[in-house]
Amino acid sequence: MSSVLTRFNFQIQVDQHEHDDTGLNAISLRCQPFDISNDNGEITSEEGGWGTWIGWTMCNTDPNSQRTFLTSFSLQVESNQFSGDDTAADYIKFMCRDFDSSLHQRELSRPPGHGPWGAYGDWSQSCPLNSAICGIQTKVEPFQGAGILFKADNTALNDVQFICCNDTSHDG
């Protein structure tokens, strides 16, 4: 039986003003089996070296309502600043939906819902019905230096892809 994802946390560096900014540094996701309500572990991307974890945000906060799962995402990205300070990925938001229907979709983001740089891209393709996000793959830039002899420009997390898994017990 696969596990799907119901909550997220991310490591983010706040605005460093005149110093090197990195924005989004890592993403952590909480797993939950399809058939029970207890957490089943955590998966975390490679981590950049800056920022703090901001706290868990979950799809469903009402234990009496139907469970919902992470099913698509939109990444906020700053475009190349050329000779300026690049941050690459800055924030992320998700869509949550119940397992069998796309009618109960809702946007989920951690307040304030955006970072200081860049713009949100298009929403990813949603996981098909009877499936939800269950895995993560990230692209993280290696450490570029501290900028003592030259102006280093670290960006940390640059891109993310999520993997969908289905629960065959729900297939029709």
N, C-alpha and C positions, 0 to 999 in steps of 0.2 A: 504494500500500500504506500503510495506516494504521500509526501507532505507538501502543502501549499503555503503561501505567505499571506499573513494577515496584518502585519505591522512593520513599520520601518523606523530607523534611526539614522542620522547621518552626522558625520564629523565635518564641521565647517569652521573656517577661519574668518573671523569678522574683519572688517575694513582696517588695514594697518596704516592708513593714511599715506604718508610719504614713503613707506617701506613696501617690500615685495608682498603682494597679495596672492593667495592661492585659491580662495573660495572653497568649493566642495572637495573634501579630501578622502572620504570613504563613505560607504553605505553598508548598513547592517540590516538584516531582515530576520524576522521571527517566523519559524516554521510551525505549522499545525497540521496534524493528520486530517484527512478528509472525514474520518468517522468519529473523532472525539474532540472535545473542546480544549484539552490541555496543550500547552506549548510543547513542541517536540525538538527544541534546539534553535540554533541561530547560525546563519551564514553571513560572513563579512567579506567585503571586497578587500583587495590589497589596500593598504592605508598610506596616504601621504603623511608627511611628518608634522603637520600643523593643525591647529584648531582643536575644538572640543566637541564631544558628543552632545547633541542638543536634547535628547530624550525621545522616548518611544511615542509614535503616533500610530493608532490602530484603526482599522476599517470599522469595526463594530464596537461600540461602547455600551450598548444595551444588551444584557445577557438574555432578555426575553424576546429579542427580535431575531429574525433569520440571519445566520452567519453570512458575512460577505468577505471577499478575498480580493487581493491585489490582482488586477487583470490588464492594465495598461499604464503607461507613464508618459510624462513630458519632461524633458530636461532643459533647464535654463542654462544657456551657454553664451559666454562673451566671445565675440569674433576676434580674430587676430588683431592685436594693437600695434603690430610691427615694432617700432622702437619704444613703445610704451610698455606698461606692466600688463601682461596677459594673465588671466585667471582660468580660462577654459570653462569647465563646468562649475556652476555656482549654486544651483538649487535643483530640487526635483519634486514633482508632485505625481500622484497616482490616481487611478480610477479604481473604485471598489465596486463589486457587483455580487449579487447572490449567485450561487453556482449554476443554476439551471436556466436563468433568464437574464437578458440584457436590459430588462425594463427597470431594474432597481439599481442602476449605475449612479454613483455619486463621486464627485471629485474630493480627493483627500490631500491636504498639504499641511505642513507644520507652520503655524504662524511665525512670521508675517506672510508666508506663502511665496516669498521671492527673495533673492539675494540682491546685493547692490549693483551688480554688473550684468550686462547681457539681456537676452530676451528668451522666452520660452519658445521651443520649436514645436512642430506639430505633435499631436498625440501619436504614440506608437500604435500599431495594429493591436487590437484587443485579443486576448486569449479567446479561443473558440468556446462556445457553451460547453459546460461540463469540464472545464479546465481553468487553471489559474496559474499565476507566476509561481515557479518553484525553484528557480536558479538564477544566478547572476554571473555576468562576465564583464570585467571592467578593463579600461586602458588607463594606466597611471604612469605619468611621466617620472622617470628617475630623478633623484636630487640633482639640481643643476649647479650647486655651489652656494656659498654664503655671500658672494658678491664683494669680497674684500679687494681683489685686484680688478674686477670688472663687475658690471651690474648684472648679477644673476637674476633670472626670471623663472621662478618655479611655478608650475601650474597644478601639480598633484593630479587629481582625477580629471581625465580628459573626455572619456566617453563610457557609456554603459549599454549593455544589452541584457534583457531578461529572457528567461526560458520558461515556456508554459508546459505544464504537465496535466494530463487528464486522469480522471478516476473512472476506471472501466466499470465499476459497480453502478455508475450513474448513466452509462450509455444506453440508448434505447433500442 
